Amino acid sequence: HVQLVESGGGSVQAGRPLTLSCAASGYTICMGWFLQGPGQDRVGVASIDRIGRTTYAPSVKGRFTISRNNAQNTLSLRMDSLKPEDTAVYYCAANPIYCALSGSDWSWGQGTQVTVSS
C-alpha cells in the first residue's frame, strides 16, 4: 500500500478557509479525503482520479475543492465557508481501482484534526 501523510489541519473560525495537503509515497489511481466526526463512522468527502474527474459528498459540494498533482504525488483539499459541523479528523486516502467514495479498497493516512469554532 502507498503511504499517505496529511498536513494542514488545525483550528479555524466558522466561515474561514483551510487547506489540507497530503503526500503519497508512490503512484495512485484515485485519491480522496474522508472524515470522521466524534462518535461517527468515517465517510467520504471528495475523490479525484488521475485525469481530474472529481466526486463530492453533497454536504461539501460547492464549499470544498479537491485537487492533485500527479507529478509530485500530492493531494489537496481547499475548504471554504467552514462550519462547526465540519469538525472532524480528515484522512487522505488512496484507491488502486476506482473513485467511488462508498467503495472498498481505500487505504488511509493517519489523519489530521480540523476544528471549526462558531
N, C-alpha and C positions, 0 to 999 in steps of 0.2 A: 504494500500500500504506500501511496505517496504520503509524505509528511507535510502537515499543514500548520503554519504558525500565524496566529492572528495578532493584530496590534491596533491601537487607536481607540479602545474603549475608554470609558470614564463617566464623569457626572456632568450633566448639562441641564440647563433650564428648558422648560417646555417652549416650543416654538423655535429653538435654536437648532443649527445643523451639527452633524457629527459625521465623520468619515471613518469607516473601518477598513483595514487593509489585511491582506493575507498573502503569505509567501508559500508557494508549493515547492517541494523538493524535486519535482520532475513533471513529465508530460501528463496532462489530464484531458479527458474528453469533455466533461462537463464539470463546472464548478458552481457552487451556490453558497447561500447563507441560510442558516437555521437559527431559531431562537428557542430558549426555554425559560419561561417565566417561573416565578416561585410557585412550587407545588403543581406545576403543569407539565404536560408532555412536550417534548421537542417537536417543533413544527417548522415547515419550510417557509422561507421568506421570499427568496428570489433565486433564480438559476440562470446560467448563461452558457451557451455552447461555444465551440471554437470559432464559429463564424458570426458570433454576436447575437444570436437569437436569444431572447430573454423570456422568462416567465416570472410573474409576481403573484404573491398572495393578495387577495382582494383588500386586506387590511392595510397594505402598504403601497398599493398601486397609486402612482401619481405623487407619492412623497419620497420613495426610496428609488435609487438608481444603481443598478449593478453594472460593473464594467470589468474587463480583464485585459491583461497584456500577455499575449501568448509567448512572445519572445523572452519575457522576463519571468514567466510562470507566476504572475501575481494577479490578485483579485481585489476589487474594492467594492464598498457599499457606501454610497453617499446617502445620508439620511437627513431629509429636510422636514420641517414642521413636526418635530418630535413631540410626542405626547407621553404623559406619565405611564400610560398603559403599554408603551414600547419598552419599558424597563424589563430587562431580561439578560441572560447570558447569551451572547451571539457566537455561533460556531461557523467557521469556514468549513466547507465540505467539498468533496470531490467524488465523482462517479465515473467509472470507466465505460459505462454503457449508454446511459440516457440522462435526460434532464428533468424528468418528472419529479416534482417535489414530494409526491406521495409514494414514490417508488422505493425499492430496496437498493442495496449495493452502494449506498452512500457511506463514506468514511469521513470523520470529523477531526478538527483540531481540538485543542484544549479549551477553547472558548475565551471570550473576553466580556467583562461585565459592562453593561450600559445602564446607567441610572438617570432617569429623566424626572426632574422635580417640577412641581407646579408653582 
